Amino acid sequence: MLREMARPTAASDALAREVIGPRFALLGRILLELCPEADERKLAALRFSVVGQCLFYRLVGRMAERLTGPELFARLDLDYLTRHITSLVLAALGRTGPLDRAGEPLAFAPVTEVGP
């Protein structure tokens, strides 16, 4: 799949349309709710920023494990990384309070309403 993403062939049309496309569209709808005034270019950049963070862990897993050690890398599981990436994106978009010096969301009440 990574080879298809790096050097697309005709086979990647179905992959984009049937697998990646619907998820990319869903992410776009979520980001549009968070940033209702964003134009198409900004929404595309935001989507790719989120996807890039997610792909990073998948693509560099073996090297990251060597850099952190297997015990610490094992603790970077799906639940932890989901919360981590979500908190960074929401803080960057101003939808939660800023992060504290430990990189954790401050104890502000989270934004529950979406929109302006």
N, C-alpha and C positions, 0 to 999 in steps of 0.2 A: 504494500500500500504506500509506503514511504517513497519507493521508487516511482510510482505513478504520480505522486504529488510533486516530486522534484522534476520529473521529466514526463509530463502527461502524454498519453497515447489516446487513441480512440476509446480504449477501454475505460479511461477515466471519466468520460462523459456520463456513463451510467453511475459510476461511483459518486460523482458530484451531484447528479440529479436525484438519486435514490437514497443515498446515505448521508453525505456531508451537507448537501444543500438544505434539507429540512431542518437540520440542527443549526446551521448557520442562520437560516431565516428566523428560527425561534430565538436565538441569541439576539438577533437584530431587533425583534419585537420587544424583548425585555429591555434592551438598551434604549430603545425609542421611548418606552414608558419612563425610564429614568432621566432621559435627556430629550424631552419633547420638542425642543427647538433645534436640535442637531440636524444638519443637512445630510444628504446621502454620503458625501465624502467623509464627514466626521463619523457617521455611524459605521461605515466600512472600516475606518481606522480603529475605532473602538472595538469592533468585533475581532479584527486581526490581533489587537493587543491582548485581548482575553485568550484567544486561541493560542497565541504565541507563548503565553505563560504556561498554558496547559501542555502544549507540545514539548516545551523545554524539558520538563521532567521525564517525558516519555523517550525523547530522543537522546538525552545524555545520561540516562539512568546508570549505565555501567561506569562511566567516568565519574559521575556524581558520587556513586557508591565508593569509588576509590578515594575520592577527595574527602568524604565525610567519615568513611568507615561503614561497614555493613550494619552495625547496630543503630547508628543515628539515621542512616538512610532508610532502614526498615520502618522507622518511626514517622517518616514522611509519607504516610499512607494516604489513600484517596480522601478519606474524611478530613484529615488535617489539611491537605493541600486545597481541598474545596473551600474550607473555611478561610484559609490564608489568602487565596486568590480573590475570593469574594470580598473579604474585608479590605484588601488593598484597592480593588476597583471601586467599591462603594465609598471609601474614604476619598479617593482621587476625584470622584464625581460629586463630592460634597453631600452624599446621601447618608452619611453617618458622621459622628464626631471624628476628629483626627485620631491617629494612632499614638499610643504612649511611647515612652522611650524603650520599651521592651517590644515594640511592634504590635502591640495588642490594641484593639479598639478601646478608647476611653469609656468610662462608665456613663456615657451620655445615653439618654433614651434613643434607641434607633429610630430612624425615619420609617414609619409604617405606611404612609401615604405616598403614592407615586404621582408625580405631576408637578406643575410649577408651584 
